[in-house]
Amino acid sequence: MSSPPTPGNAREIFAKNLRSLRLKKGMSQEQLGELAGFHRTYVSQVERCVSNVSFDSAERLASILGTELWQLLKP
């Protein structure tokens, strides 16, 4: 059983999983951003851990990618 994400790496796990799932779905950052109502640069910043993402925004991204928020936080 894996340990829960620590505050420092939860954002990294989310970013990695977001990017991985986005690519698996064949979506560009621009497409995901447009569907979520975000600019492409924001999606890029989230994926690079440059910007924090709110719970509301994270849920929106997860929904568009067809998953649950907790799945994006799973190590």
All heavy atoms as a GROMACS GRO file, in nm:
protein
  587
    1MET      N    1   0.085  -0.119   0.000
    1MET     CA    2   0.000   0.000   0.000
    1MET      C    3   0.089   0.124   0.000
    1MET      O    4   0.184   0.134   0.075
    1MET     CB    5  -0.090  -0.004   0.123
    1MET     CG    6  -0.188   0.106   0.130
    1MET     SD    7  -0.303   0.076   0.265
    1MET     CE    8  -0.398   0.220   0.252
    2SER      N    9   0.056   0.218  -0.086
    2SER     CA   10   0.137   0.339  -0.096
    2SER      C   11   0.096   0.439   0.012
    2SER      O   12  -0.016   0.438   0.062
    2SER     CB   13   0.123   0.402  -0.234
    2SER     OG   14  -0.009   0.439  -0.256
    3SER      N   15   0.190   0.523   0.048
    3SER     CA   16   0.162   0.624   0.149
    3SER      C   17   0.087   0.741   0.085
    3SER      O   18   0.098   0.764  -0.035
    3SER     CB   19   0.292   0.673   0.212
    3SER     OG   20   0.376   0.725   0.112
    4PRO      N   21   0.012   0.815   0.166
    4PRO     CA   22  -0.063   0.928   0.110
    4PRO      C   23   0.033   1.036   0.060
    4PRO      O   24   0.146   1.047   0.108
    4PRO     CB   25  -0.146   0.979   0.229
    4PRO     CG   26  -0.081   0.925   0.350
    4PRO     CD   27  -0.007   0.801   0.308
    5PRO      N   28  -0.012   1.113  -0.040
    5PRO     CA   29   0.074   1.220  -0.092
    5PRO      C   30   0.109   1.321   0.017
    5PRO      O   31   0.027   1.354   0.100
    5PRO     CB   32  -0.011   1.286  -0.200
    5PRO     CG   33  -0.120   1.192  -0.230
    5PRO     CD   34  -0.139   1.107  -0.107
    6THR      N   35   0.231   1.368   0.017
    6THR     CA   36   0.271   1.472   0.110
    6THR      C   37   0.239   1.607   0.047
    6THR      O   38   0.223   1.616  -0.076
    6THR     CB   39   0.422   1.464   0.140
    6THR    OG1   40   0.493   1.480   0.018
    6THR    CG2   41   0.459   1.332   0.205
    7PRO      N   42   0.230   1.712   0.127
    7PRO     CA   43   0.194   1.842   0.070
    7PRO      C   44   0.283   1.885  -0.044
    7PRO      O   45   0.238   1.944  -0.140
    7PRO     CB   46   0.206   1.937   0.190
    7PRO     CG   47   0.184   1.851   0.309
    7PRO     CD   48   0.241   1.716   0.272
    8GLY      N   49   0.410   1.854  -0.040
    8GLY     CA   50   0.502   1.894  -0.144
    8GLY      C   51   0.487   1.817  -0.274
    8GLY      O   52   0.514   1.868  -0.380
    9ASN      N   53   0.446   1.690  -0.264
    9ASN     CA   54   0.442   1.615  -0.388
    9ASN      C   55   0.301   1.587  -0.439
    9ASN      O   56   0.287   1.531  -0.548
    9ASN     CB   57   0.527   1.489  -0.379
    9ASN     CG   58   0.459   1.370  -0.315
    9ASN    OD1   59   0.344   1.375  -0.275
    9ASN    ND2   60   0.531   1.262  -0.307
   10ALA      N   61   0.198   1.624  -0.367
   10ALA     CA   62   0.061   1.605  -0.416
   10ALA      C   63   0.041   1.683  -0.546
   10ALA      O   64  -0.021   1.634  -0.641
   10ALA     CB   65  -0.041   1.648  -0.311
   11ARG      N   66   0.095   1.802  -0.552
   11ARG     CA   67   0.083   1.884  -0.672
   11ARG      C   68   0.159   1.820  -0.788
   11ARG      O   69   0.113   1.821  -0.902
   11ARG     CB   70   0.133   2.026  -0.645
   11ARG     CG   71   0.105   2.120  -0.759
   11ARG     CD   72   0.126   2.263  -0.721
   11ARG     NE   73   0.265   2.288  -0.686
   11ARG     CZ   74   0.314   2.409  -0.661
   11ARG    NH1   75   0.237   2.513  -0.665
   11ARG    NH2   76   0.440   2.425  -0.630
   12GLU      N   77   0.275   1.763  -0.759
   12GLU     CA   78   0.352   1.695  -0.863
   12GLU      C   79   0.279   1.571  -0.916
   12GLU      O   80   0.279   1.546  -1.036
   12GLU     CB   81   0.489   1.655  -0.808
   12GLU     CG   82   0.580   1.772  -0.779
   12GLU     CD   83   0.706   1.733  -0.705
   12GLU    OE1   84   0.734   1.611  -0.694
   12GLU    OE2   85   0.775   1.823  -0.658
   13ILE      N   86   0.219   1.496  -0.826
   13ILE     CA   87   0.143   1.378  -0.865
   13ILE      C   88   0.025   1.420  -0.952
   13ILE      O   89  -0.001   1.361  -1.057
   13ILE     CB   90   0.095   1.299  -0.741
   13ILE    CG1   91   0.215   1.234  -0.672
   13ILE    CG2   92  -0.009   1.194  -0.779
   13ILE    CD1   93   0.185   1.180  -0.534
   14PHE      N   94  -0.049   1.523  -0.910
   14PHE     CA   95  -0.162   1.573  -0.986
   14PHE      C   96  -0.116   1.616  -1.125
   14PHE      O   97  -0.178   1.580  -1.226
   14PHE     CB   98  -0.229   1.690  -0.914
   14PHE     CG   99  -0.345   1.747  -0.989
   14PHE    CD1  100  -0.472   1.693  -0.974
   14PHE    CD2  101  -0.330   1.855  -1.076
   14PHE    CE1  102  -0.580   1.744  -1.045
   14PHE    CE2  103  -0.436   1.907  -1.147
   14PHE     CZ  104  -0.562   1.851  -1.130
   15ALA      N  105  -0.008   1.692  -1.131
   15ALA     CA  106   0.044   1.743  -1.259
   15ALA      C  107   0.081   1.629  -1.352
   15ALA      O  108   0.046   1.630  -1.471
   15ALA     CB  109   0.164   1.834  -1.234
   16LYS      N  110   0.153   1.531  -1.299
   16LYS     CA  111   0.196   1.417  -1.380
   16LYS      C  112   0.076   1.338  -1.432
   16LYS      O  113   0.069   1.302  -1.550
   16LYS     CB  114   0.286   1.326  -1.296
   16LYS     CG  115   0.334   1.204  -1.369
   16LYS     CD  116   0.418   1.117  -1.277
   16LYS     CE  117   0.441   0.984  -1.345
   16LYS     NZ  118   0.435   0.873  -1.254
   17ASN      N  119  -0.020   1.312  -1.344
   17ASN     CA  120  -0.139   1.236  -1.384
   17ASN      C  121  -0.226   1.314  -1.483
   17ASN      O  122  -0.282   1.255  -1.575
   17ASN     CB  123  -0.221   1.195  -1.262
   17ASN     CG  124  -0.151   1.089  -1.179
   17ASN    OD1  125  -0.064   1.018  -1.226
   17ASN    ND2  126  -0.191   1.079  -1.053
   18LEU      N  127  -0.237   1.444  -1.463
   18LEU     CA  128  -0.315   1.527  -1.554
   18LEU      C  129  -0.254   1.521  -1.694
   18LEU      O  130  -0.326   1.495  -1.792
   18LEU     CB  131  -0.318   1.672  -1.504
   18LEU     CG  132  -0.394   1.771  -1.593
   18LEU    CD1  133  -0.543   1.743  -1.590
   18LEU    CD2  134  -0.366   1.914  -1.548
   19ARG      N  135  -0.125   1.542  -1.703
   19ARG     CA  136  -0.058   1.539  -1.832
   19ARG      C  137  -0.070   1.401  -1.897
   19ARG      O  138  -0.101   1.390  -2.016
   19ARG     CB  139   0.089   1.577  -1.817
   19ARG     CG  140   0.162   1.582  -1.950
   19ARG     CD  141   0.306   1.631  -1.931
   19ARG     NE  142   0.368   1.662  -2.058
   19ARG     CZ  143   0.426   1.572  -2.137
   19ARG    NH1  144   0.430   1.445  -2.100
   19ARG    NH2  145   0.480   1.607  -2.252
   20SER      N  146  -0.047   1.298  -1.819
   20SER     CA  147  -0.052   1.162  -1.872
   20SER      C  148  -0.191   1.129  -1.927
   20SER      O  149  -0.204   1.075  -2.038
   20SER     CB  150  -0.014   1.063  -1.760
   20SER     OG  151  -0.027   0.931  -1.804
   21LEU      N  152  -0.294   1.162  -1.851
   21LEU     CA  153  -0.430   1.132  -1.895
   21LEU      C  154  -0.470   1.219  -2.015
   21LEU      O  155  -0.534   1.170  -2.109
   21LEU     CB  156  -0.529   1.151  -1.780
   21LEU     CG  157  -0.673   1.110  -1.807
   21LEU    CD1  158  -0.682   0.964  -1.853
   21LEU    CD2  159  -0.757   1.130  -1.682
   22ARG      N  160  -0.428   1.344  -2.014
   22ARG     CA  161  -0.457   1.432  -2.127
   22ARG      C  162  -0.397   1.375  -2.255
   22ARG      O  163  -0.464   1.368  -2.359
   22ARG     CB  164  -0.402   1.573  -2.101
   22ARG     CG  165  -0.420   1.669  -2.219
   22ARG     CD  166  -0.360   1.805  -2.193
   22ARG     NE  167  -0.218   1.806  -2.168
   22ARG     CZ  168  -0.123   1.792  -2.262
   22ARG    NH1  169  -0.156   1.771  -2.388
   22ARG    NH2  170   0.006   1.798  -2.229
   23LEU      N  171  -0.272   1.332  -2.248
   23LEU     CA  172  -0.206   1.275  -2.365
   23LEU      C  173  -0.270   1.142  -2.406
   23LEU      O  174  -0.286   1.116  -2.525
   23LEU     CB  175  -0.057   1.256  -2.338
   23LEU     CG  176   0.024   1.385  -2.322
   23LEU    CD1  177   0.166   1.354  -2.279
   23LEU    CD2  178   0.021   1.467  -2.450
   24LYS      N  179  -0.308   1.063  -2.308
   24LYS     CA  180  -0.374   0.936  -2.336
   24LYS      C  181  -0.506   0.958  -2.411
   24LYS      O  182  -0.543   0.879  -2.498
   24LYS     CB  183  -0.400   0.861  -2.205
   24LYS     CG  184  -0.455   0.723  -2.221
   24LYS     CD  185  -0.468   0.656  -2.085
   24LYS     CE  186  -0.527   0.517  -2.099
   24LYS     NZ  187  -0.542   0.452  -1.969
   25LYS      N  188  -0.574   1.067  -2.379
   25LYS     CA  189  -0.700   1.102  -2.445
   25LYS      C  190  -0.676   1.172  -2.579
   25LYS      O  191  -0.770   1.204  -2.651
   25LYS     CB  192  -0.784   1.193  -2.356
   25LYS     CG  193  -0.825   1.133  -2.224
   25LYS     CD  194  -0.945   1.047  -2.239
   25LYS     CE  195  -0.990   0.996  -2.103
   25LYS     NZ  196  -1.111   0.919  -2.111
   26GLY      N  197  -0.549   1.198  -2.612
   26GLY     CA  198  -0.516   1.262  -2.738
   26GLY      C  199  -0.553   1.409  -2.745
   26GLY      O  200  -0.581   1.463  -2.851
   27MET      N  201  -0.550   1.475  -2.629
   27MET     CA  202  -0.587   1.616  -2.623
   27MET      C  203  -0.464   1.703  -2.608
   27MET      O  204  -0.369   1.668  -2.539
   27MET     CB  205  -0.680   1.642  -2.503
   27MET     CG  206  -0.813   1.572  -2.509
   27MET     SD  207  -0.909   1.602  -2.360
   27MET     CE  208  -0.966   1.766  -2.396
   28SER      N  209  -0.470   1.820  -2.671
   28SER     CA  210  -0.365   1.919  -2.652
   28SER      C  211  -0.398   2.002  -2.527
   28SER      O  212  -0.512   1.999  -2.477
   28SER     CB  213  -0.356   2.012  -2.773
   28SER     OG  214  -0.472   2.091  -2.782
   29GLN      N  215  -0.300   2.075  -2.479
   29GLN     CA  216  -0.326   2.166  -2.367
   29GLN      C  217  -0.430   2.269  -2.407
   29GLN      O  218  -0.516   2.306  -2.327
   29GLN     CB  219  -0.198   2.235  -2.324
   29GLN     CG  220  -0.099   2.143  -2.257
   29GLN     CD  221   0.032   2.212  -2.225
   29GLN    OE1  222   0.067   2.315  -2.282
   29GLN    NE2  223   0.106   2.154  -2.132
   30GLU      N  224  -0.423   2.311  -2.531
   30GLU     CA  225  -0.520   2.411  -2.580
   30GLU      C  226  -0.662   2.355  -2.580
   30GLU      O  227  -0.755   2.423  -2.538
   30GLU     CB  228  -0.480   2.456  -2.720
   30GLU     CG  229  -0.564   2.571  -2.770
   30GLU     CD  230  -0.509   2.631  -2.899
   30GLU    OE1  231  -0.413   2.577  -2.957
   30GLU    OE2  232  -0.564   2.734  -2.941
   31GLN      N  233  -0.678   2.231  -2.625
   31GLN     CA  234  -0.812   2.170  -2.628
   31GLN      C  235  -0.866   2.154  -2.486
   31GLN      O  236  -0.983   2.186  -2.461
   31GLN     CB  237  -0.807   2.034  -2.696
   31GLN     CG  238  -0.784   2.041  -2.845
   31GLN     CD  239  -0.752   1.904  -2.905
   31GLN    OE1  240  -0.680   1.823  -2.847
   31GLN    NE2  241  -0.808   1.880  -3.022
   32LEU      N  242  -0.784   2.104  -2.395
   32LEU     CA  243  -0.829   2.086  -2.257
   32LEU      C  244  -0.864   2.220  -2.195
   32LEU      O  245  -0.968   2.234  -2.130
   32LEU     CB  246  -0.721   2.014  -2.175
   32LEU     CG  247  -0.753   1.990  -2.028
   32LEU    CD1  248  -0.882   1.909  -2.011
   32LEU    CD2  249  -0.637   1.922  -1.958
   33GLY      N  250  -0.778   2.318  -2.216
   33GLY     CA  251  -0.805   2.450  -2.161
   33GLY      C  252  -0.934   2.510  -2.214
   33GLY      O  253  -1.013   2.567  -2.139
   34GLU      N  254  -0.956   2.496  -2.344
   34GLU     CA  255  -1.078   2.550  -2.404
   34GLU      C  256  -1.203   2.485  -2.345
   34GLU      O  257  -1.299   2.554  -2.312
   34GLU     CB  258  -1.073   2.528  -2.555
   34GLU     CG  259  -1.187   2.597  -2.629
   34GLU     CD  260  -1.173   2.582  -2.779
   34GLU    OE1  261  -1.068   2.620  -2.832
   34GLU    OE2  262  -1.269   2.532  -2.841
   35LEU      N  263  -1.201   2.355  -2.331
   35LEU     CA  264  -1.316   2.284  -2.274
   35LEU      C  265  -1.340   2.320  -2.128
   35LEU      O  266  -1.454   2.323  -2.082
   35LEU     CB  267  -1.298   2.132  -2.288
   35LEU     CG  268  -1.306   2.077  -2.429
   35LEU    CD1  269  -1.262   1.931  -2.432
   35LEU    CD2  270  -1.447   2.092  -2.485
   36ALA      N  271  -1.232   2.349  -2.056
   36ALA     CA  272  -1.243   2.382  -1.914
   36ALA      C  273  -1.265   2.530  -1.889
   36ALA      O  274  -1.294   2.572  -1.777
   36ALA     CB  275  -1.116   2.338  -1.841
   37GLY      N  276  -1.250   2.611  -1.994
   37GLY     CA  277  -1.264   2.756  -1.977
   37GLY      C  278  -1.137   2.821  -1.927
   37GLY      O  279  -1.141   2.927  -1.866
   38PHE      N  280  -1.022   2.755  -1.952
   38PHE     CA  281  -0.892   2.807  -1.911
   38PHE      C  282  -0.809   2.837  -2.035
   38PHE      O  283  -0.830   2.780  -2.141
   38PHE     CB  284  -0.815   2.705  -1.827
   38PHE     CG  285  -0.886   2.657  -1.704
   38PHE    CD1  286  -0.882   2.523  -1.669
   38PHE    CD2  287  -0.956   2.743  -1.623
   38PHE    CE1  288  -0.946   2.477  -1.556
   38PHE    CE2  289  -1.022   2.698  -1.509
   38PHE     CZ  290  -1.017   2.565  -1.476
   39HIS      N  291  -0.711   2.920  -2.017
   39HIS     CA  292  -0.615   2.945  -2.125
   39HIS      C  293  -0.515   2.829  -2.129
   39HIS      O  294  -0.485   2.768  -2.025
   39HIS     CB  295  -0.542   3.077  -2.101
   39HIS     CG  296  -0.470   3.127  -2.221
   39HIS    ND1  297  -0.342   3.089  -2.251
   39HIS    CD2  298  -0.509   3.210  -2.320
   39HIS    CE1  299  -0.304   3.146  -2.363
   39HIS    NE2  300  -0.404   3.222  -2.407
   40ARG      N  301  -0.463   2.800  -2.246
   40ARG     CA  302  -0.365   2.693  -2.263
   40ARG      C  303  -0.246   2.710  -2.170
   40ARG      O  304  -0.193   2.614  -2.115
   40ARG     CB  305  -0.317   2.688  -2.408
   40ARG     CG  306  -0.208   2.585  -2.431
   40ARG     CD  307  -0.129   2.610  -2.557
   40ARG     NE  308  -0.067   2.741  -2.565
   40ARG     CZ  309   0.046   2.776  -2.504
   40ARG    NH1  310   0.110   2.690  -2.427
   40ARG    NH2  311   0.096   2.898  -2.519
   41THR      N  312  -0.204   2.834  -2.150
   41THR     CA  313  -0.087   2.857  -2.065
   41THR      C  314  -0.115   2.817  -1.920
   41THR      O  315  -0.023   2.773  -1.851
   41THR     CB  316  -0.041   3.004  -2.071
   41THR    OG1  317  -0.148   3.090  -2.033
   41THR    CG2  318   0.010   3.040  -2.210
   42TYR      N  319  -0.238   2.830  -1.875
   42TYR     CA  320  -0.273   2.787  -1.739
   42TYR      C  321  -0.259   2.636  -1.727
   42TYR      O  322  -0.203   2.585  -1.629
   42TYR     CB  323  -0.414   2.832  -1.700
   42TYR     CG  324  -0.455   2.783  -1.564
   42TYR    CD1  325  -0.398   2.837  -1.449
   42TYR    CD2  326  -0.550   2.682  -1.549
   42TYR    CE1  327  -0.435   2.791  -1.323
   42TYR    CE2  328  -0.587   2.637  -1.424
   42TYR     CZ  329  -0.529   2.691  -1.311
   42TYR     OH  330  -0.564   2.646  -1.187
   43VAL      N  331  -0.309   2.562  -1.825
   43VAL     CA  332  -0.297   2.415  -1.824
   43VAL      C  333  -0.149   2.379  -1.821
   43VAL      O  334  -0.106   2.292  -1.744
   43VAL     CB  335  -0.368   2.351  -1.944
   43VAL    CG1  336  -0.345   2.201  -1.948
   43VAL    CG2  337  -0.518   2.382  -1.940
   44SER      N  338  -0.069   2.446  -1.901
   44SER     CA  339   0.075   2.422  -1.903
   44SER      C  340   0.138   2.449  -1.766
   44SER      O  341   0.220   2.370  -1.718
   44SER     CB  342   0.141   2.511  -2.009
   44SER     OG  343   0.281   2.503  -2.002
   45GLN      N  344   0.098   2.557  -1.704
   45GLN     CA  345   0.153   2.593  -1.572
   45GLN      C  346   0.116   2.490  -1.466
   45GLN      O  347   0.197   2.455  -1.381
   45GLN     CB  348   0.107   2.731  -1.532
   45GLN     CG  349   0.168   2.842  -1.614
   45GLN     CD  350   0.104   2.977  -1.588
   45GLN    OE1  351   0.004   2.989  -1.519
   45GLN    NE2  352   0.164   3.081  -1.644
   46VAL      N  353  -0.007   2.440  -1.472
   46VAL     CA  354  -0.050   2.337  -1.377
   46VAL      C  355   0.031   2.209  -1.400
   46VAL      O  356   0.079   2.147  -1.304
   46VAL     CB  357  -0.202   2.309  -1.389
   46VAL    CG1  358  -0.242   2.187  -1.308
   46VAL    CG2  359  -0.282   2.431  -1.344
   47GLU      N  360   0.048   2.170  -1.524
   47GLU     CA  361   0.123   2.048  -1.556
   47GLU      C  362   0.271   2.059  -1.519
   47GLU      O  363   0.335   1.958  -1.495
   47GLU     CB  364   0.109   2.014  -1.705
   47GLU     CG  365  -0.028   1.963  -1.741
   47GLU     CD  366  -0.038   1.919  -1.887
   47GLU    OE1  367   0.060   1.935  -1.964
   47GLU    OE2  368  -0.145   1.868  -1.924
   48ARG      N  369   0.324   2.180  -1.513
   48ARG     CA  370   0.464   2.202  -1.477
   48ARG      C  371   0.481   2.240  -1.331
   48ARG      O  372   0.591   2.272  -1.286
   48ARG     CB  373   0.527   2.309  -1.566
   48ARG     CG  374   0.542   2.264  -1.711
   48ARG     CD  375   0.605   2.372  -1.798
   48ARG     NE  376   0.517   2.488  -1.813
   48ARG     CZ  377   0.550   2.613  -1.780
   48ARG    NH1  378   0.669   2.640  -1.732
   48ARG    NH2  379   0.462   2.710  -1.797
   49CYS      N  380   0.374   2.239  -1.254
   49CYS     CA  381   0.375   2.274  -1.111
   49CYS      C  382   0.415   2.420  -1.088
   49CYS      O  383   0.470   2.454  -0.984
   49CYS     CB  384   0.466   2.182  -1.030
   49CYS     SG  385   0.412   2.012  -1.025
   50VAL      N  386   0.387   2.504  -1.184
   50VAL     CA  387   0.417   2.647  -1.171
   50VAL      C  388   0.301   2.717  -1.101
   50VAL      O  389   0.322   2.808  -1.021
   50VAL     CB  390   0.444   2.711  -1.309
   50VAL    CG1  391   0.460   2.861  -1.299
   50VAL    CG2  392   0.567   2.647  -1.372
   51SER      N  393   0.178   2.672  -1.130
   51SER     CA  394   0.059   2.731  -1.069
   51SER      C  395  -0.014   2.627  -0.985
   51SER      O  396  -0.017   2.509  -1.020
   51SER     CB  397  -0.039   2.780  -1.176
   51SER     OG  398   0.013   2.891  -1.243
   52ASN      N  399  -0.070   2.673  -0.875
   52ASN     CA  400  -0.158   2.589  -0.794
   52ASN      C  401  -0.293   2.582  -0.863
   52ASN      O  402  -0.335   2.678  -0.928
   52ASN     CB  403  -0.175   2.645  -0.654
   52ASN     CG  404  -0.053   2.627  -0.569
   52ASN    OD1  405   0.012   2.524  -0.575
   52ASN    ND2  406  -0.021   2.728  -0.490
   53VAL      N  407  -0.362   2.472  -0.844
   53VAL     CA  408  -0.495   2.456  -0.901
   53VAL      C  409  -0.594   2.447  -0.786
   53VAL      O  410  -0.567   2.384  -0.684
   53VAL     CB  411  -0.500   2.332  -0.994
   53VAL    CG1  412  -0.476   2.204  -0.919
   53VAL    CG2  413  -0.628   2.325  -1.071
   54SER      N  414  -0.707   2.515  -0.799
   54SER     CA  415  -0.810   2.508  -0.695
   54SER      C  416  -0.884   2.375  -0.706
   54SER      O  417  -0.879   2.307  -0.810
   54SER     CB  418  -0.909   2.624  -0.710
   54SER     OG  419  -0.991   2.603  -0.825
   55PHE      N  420  -0.954   2.338  -0.602
   55PHE     CA  421  -1.034   2.216  -0.606
   55PHE      C  422  -1.138   2.223  -0.717
   55PHE      O  423  -1.160   2.126  -0.789
   55PHE     CB  424  -1.104   2.189  -0.472
   55PHE     CG  425  -1.016   2.123  -0.372
   55PHE    CD1  426  -0.980   2.189  -0.256
   55PHE    CD2  427  -0.969   1.994  -0.391
   55PHE    CE1  428  -0.899   2.129  -0.162
   55PHE    CE2  429  -0.888   1.932  -0.298
   55PHE     CZ  430  -0.853   2.000  -0.182
   56ASP      N  431  -1.202   2.338  -0.730
   56ASP     CA  432  -1.304   2.353  -0.834
   56ASP      C  433  -1.244   2.333  -0.973
   56ASP      O  434  -1.302   2.264  -1.057
   56ASP     CB  435  -1.370   2.491  -0.826
   56ASP     CG  436  -1.456   2.508  -0.703
   56ASP    OD1  437  -1.495   2.406  -0.641
   56ASP    OD2  438  -1.487   2.624  -0.668
   57SER      N  439  -1.129   2.392  -0.997
   57SER     CA  440  -1.064   2.378  -1.127
   57SER      C  441  -1.017   2.235  -1.149
   57SER      O  442  -1.028   2.181  -1.259
   57SER     CB  443  -0.946   2.474  -1.138
   57SER     OG  444  -0.990   2.608  -1.133
   58ALA      N  445  -0.964   2.174  -1.045
   58ALA     CA  446  -0.917   2.036  -1.055
   58ALA      C  447  -1.033   1.942  -1.087
   58ALA      O  448  -1.020   1.851  -1.170
   58ALA     CB  449  -0.847   1.993  -0.926
   59GLU      N  450  -1.147   1.964  -1.023
   59GLU     CA  451  -1.265   1.882  -1.051
   59GLU      C  452  -1.313   1.902  -1.195
   59GLU      O  453  -1.353   1.807  -1.261
   59GLU     CB  454  -1.378   1.916  -0.954
   59GLU     CG  455  -1.358   1.857  -0.816
   59GLU     CD  456  -1.472   1.890  -0.721
   59GLU    OE1  457  -1.531   2.000  -0.732
   59GLU    OE2  458  -1.501   1.805  -0.636
   60ARG      N  459  -1.306   2.024  -1.242
   60ARG     CA  460  -1.347   2.053  -1.380
   60ARG      C  461  -1.256   1.981  -1.479
   60ARG      O  462  -1.303   1.918  -1.575
   60ARG     CB  463  -1.343   2.204  -1.405
   60ARG     CG  464  -1.406   2.243  -1.536
   60ARG     CD  465  -1.411   2.391  -1.561
   60ARG     NE  466  -1.428   2.472  -1.441
   60ARG     CZ  467  -1.400   2.600  -1.432
   60ARG    NH1  468  -1.354   2.665  -1.537
   60ARG    NH2  469  -1.417   2.668  -1.322
   61LEU      N  470  -1.126   1.986  -1.455
   61LEU     CA  471  -1.030   1.917  -1.542
   61LEU      C  472  -1.053   1.766  -1.539
   61LEU      O  473  -1.053   1.700  -1.643
   61LEU     CB  474  -0.887   1.951  -1.501
   61LEU     CG  475  -0.844   2.095  -1.527
   61LEU    CD1  476  -0.713   2.126  -1.454
   61LEU    CD2  477  -0.830   2.122  -1.676
   62ALA      N  478  -1.072   1.711  -1.420
   62ALA     CA  479  -1.097   1.568  -1.407
   62ALA      C  480  -1.223   1.527  -1.482
   62ALA      O  481  -1.223   1.427  -1.555
   62ALA     CB  482  -1.109   1.530  -1.259
   63SER      N  483  -1.328   1.604  -1.468
   63SER     CA  484  -1.454   1.574  -1.535
   63SER      C  485  -1.438   1.573  -1.687
   63SER      O  486  -1.486   1.482  -1.755
   63SER     CB  487  -1.560   1.676  -1.494
   63SER     OG  488  -1.680   1.654  -1.563
   64ILE      N  489  -1.369   1.671  -1.739
   64ILE     CA  490  -1.346   1.679  -1.884
   64ILE      C  491  -1.266   1.559  -1.933
   64ILE      O  492  -1.290   1.507  -2.042
   64ILE     CB  493  -1.278   1.812  -1.920
   64ILE    CG1  494  -1.376   1.926  -1.900
   64ILE    CG2  495  -1.224   1.810  -2.063
   64ILE    CD1  496  -1.315   2.062  -1.897
   65LEU      N  497  -1.173   1.511  -1.849
   65LEU     CA  498  -1.092   1.397  -1.887
   65LEU      C  499  -1.160   1.264  -1.856
   65LEU      O  500  -1.103   1.157  -1.878
   65LEU     CB  501  -0.955   1.405  -1.818
   65LEU     CG  502  -0.866   1.519  -1.868
   65LEU    CD1  503  -0.744   1.534  -1.778
   65LEU    CD2  504  -0.826   1.497  -2.013
   66GLY      N  505  -1.281   1.271  -1.802
   66GLY     CA  506  -1.360   1.150  -1.777
   66GLY      C  507  -1.314   1.069  -1.658
   66GLY      O  508  -1.323   0.946  -1.659
   67THR      N  509  -1.266   1.137  -1.556
   67THR     CA  510  -1.220   1.067  -1.436
   67THR      C  511  -1.265   1.142  -1.312
   67THR      O  512  -1.323   1.249  -1.321
   67THR     CB  513  -1.065   1.052  -1.440
   67THR    OG1  514  -1.026   0.957  -1.339
   67THR    CG2  515  -0.994   1.183  -1.419
   68GLU      N  516  -1.237   1.083  -1.197
   68GLU     CA  517  -1.266   1.147  -1.069
   68GLU      C  518  -1.142   1.221  -1.021
   68GLU      O  519  -1.029   1.180  -1.051
   68GLU     CB  520  -1.306   1.041  -0.966
   68GLU     CG  521  -1.432   0.963  -1.001
   68GLU     CD  522  -1.558   1.047  -0.991
   68GLU    OE1  523  -1.563   1.139  -0.906
   68GLU    OE2  524  -1.652   1.021  -1.067
   69LEU      N  525  -1.163   1.324  -0.944
   69LEU     CA  526  -1.050   1.403  -0.892
   69LEU      C  527  -0.951   1.315  -0.817
   69LEU      O  528  -0.830   1.328  -0.836
   69LEU     CB  529  -1.101   1.517  -0.803
   69LEU     CG  530  -0.995   1.601  -0.733
   69LEU    CD1  531  -0.899   1.661  -0.834
   69LEU    CD2  532  -1.060   1.708  -0.648
   70TRP      N  533  -0.999   1.224  -0.736
   70TRP     CA  534  -0.909   1.142  -0.657
   70TRP      C  535  -0.815   1.059  -0.745
   70TRP      O  536  -0.703   1.030  -0.705
   70TRP     CB  537  -0.985   1.052  -0.558
   70TRP     CG  538  -1.067   0.945  -0.620
   70TRP    CD1  539  -1.198   0.953  -0.658
   70TRP    CD2  540  -1.025   0.813  -0.654
   70TRP    NE1  541  -1.240   0.834  -0.712
   70TRP    CE2  542  -1.135   0.746  -0.710
   70TRP    CE3  543  -0.905   0.744  -0.641
   70TRP    CZ2  544  -1.129   0.614  -0.754
   70TRP    CZ3  545  -0.899   0.612  -0.685
   70TRP    CH2  546  -1.010   0.549  -0.740
   71GLN      N  547  -0.860   1.026  -0.866
   71GLN     CA  548  -0.774   0.949  -0.956
   71GLN      C  549  -0.652   1.030  -0.998
   71GLN      O  550  -0.546   0.975  -1.022
   71GLN     CB  551  -0.853   0.906  -1.082
   71GLN     CG  552  -0.961   0.807  -1.054
   71GLN     CD  553  -0.910   0.663  -1.040
   71GLN    OE1  554  -0.793   0.639  -1.018
   71GLN    NE2  555  -1.001   0.570  -1.054
   72LEU      N  556  -0.669   1.160  -1.009
   72LEU     CA  557  -0.556   1.246  -1.047
   72LEU      C  558  -0.458   1.268  -0.933
   72LEU      O  559  -0.349   1.318  -0.954
   72LEU     CB  560  -0.608   1.381  -1.100
   72LEU     CG  561  -0.684   1.374  -1.233
   72LEU    CD1  562  -0.737   1.512  -1.270
   72LEU    CD2  563  -0.596   1.319  -1.345
   73LEU      N  564  -0.499   1.231  -0.813
   73LEU     CA  565  -0.412   1.246  -0.696
   73LEU      C  566  -0.349   1.113  -0.653
   73LEU      O  567  -0.273   1.107  -0.558
   73LEU     CB  568  -0.491   1.306  -0.578
   73LEU     CG  569  -0.536   1.449  -0.600
   73LEU    CD1  570  -0.637   1.488  -0.493
   73LEU    CD2  571  -0.418   1.543  -0.601
   74LYS      N  572  -0.381   1.009  -0.726
   74LYS     CA  573  -0.334   0.874  -0.692
   74LYS      C  574  -0.190   0.855  -0.741
   74LYS      O  575  -0.163   0.868  -0.860
   74LYS     CB  576  -0.426   0.772  -0.758
   74LYS     CG  577  -0.402   0.631  -0.718
   74LYS     CD  578  -0.508   0.542  -0.782
   74LYS     CE  579  -0.483   0.398  -0.748
   74LYS     NZ  580  -0.580   0.312  -0.814
   75PRO      N  581  -0.098   0.825  -0.647
   75PRO     CA  582   0.043   0.804  -0.688
   75PRO      C  583   0.058   0.686  -0.783
   75PRO      O  584  -0.020   0.597  -0.789
   75PRO     CB  585   0.115   0.775  -0.556
   75PRO     CG  586   0.025   0.822  -0.449
   75PRO     CD  587  -0.114   0.815  -0.504
   0.00000   0.00000   0.00000
